[in-house]
Amino acid sequence: MASRWLRPEVYPLFLAVGAAVGICGFSMVRHICINPEVRVSKENRAAGVLDNFAEGEKYQEHMLRKFVRNRSPEIMPGINSFFADPAK
């Protein structure tokens, strides 16, 4: 019987490594494309240090941070309230 080259036991490992590579790639592209402190073009690098606080504030206050700002820090609030307050 021929042995299989790719065993089913390694699928979770491939999934975890693939997710880690995807997260790293997303972070790299995000920082290179929209971070105000990263300058790729030669003209922007020649400008030196810029005090552009508005662009930095826009980068820091992204949509996900605005979305979760006034929410409670719970992953499953329905289940948490069910077990914390069973009298309701």
N, C-alpha and C positions, 0 to 999 in steps of 0.2 A: 504494500500500500504506500503510495507516495505521500510524503509529508507536506503539509500546507506551509506556504511561505509566510502568510499573514494569519496569525492565530487570533481567535475572537477575544482572548484574554487581554490583548493589548489595545483594544478599541477604547477603553476608558482613558488609557494613557495618551493615545493620540488625540482624544477629545480635550483633555486637560492641557496638553502642550499646544494644540491648535488655538484654544481659547486664550492662553497666555500670549502667544504670538500675535493674535488679533488685537488684544488689548494694548500690547506694546506698539503695534503698528498704528493703531488709532491715536495713541498718545503722541507718537512721533509726528504724524501728519498734522495733528492739531497744533502742536507747539511750533512746527516749522511754518505752517500756513498762517496762523492768526495770532501768535504771541507777539506783542509789540516790542519785546526786547531782542527778538531774533531777526537779523537782517541778512538776507541771502544775496541780494543784488549788490553790485560794487558801489553804486551811487548811494545806497542807503547805508552801507558800511562806512563810507567816507564821511558821513554826516556826524559821526561820533555819538556822544551820549545826548539823548533827547529827553527833555522833561515834558513828556506828553502824558499827563495824569489822566486825562479823559479817556484815552485809548486803553490805558492800563485798567481803569475802573470798568470799562466796558468788557474787557477780557476776563476780569475777575468775577464780575456779576453776570454769569452766563444764565441761560434759561433754566437749567436744572437746579441751580442754586436758588433762583427766584421761586421755583415751583415748590421746593421743600422747606423754604424758610419758615413758614408759619404752621407747619404740620408737626404732629407729635412724632418723636423718634421711635416709632414702633414698626415692626415689619408686618405683623398681622394684628391690627388693632381689634378686629372683631373677636378673634380667639382670645386675645389678652383680656378684653373686658368680660368675656364669658366666664373665664376661669377666675378672674379677680373679683368680680361682682356677681356671684351666682344667684343672689336674691332678686335681681331685676326680672 
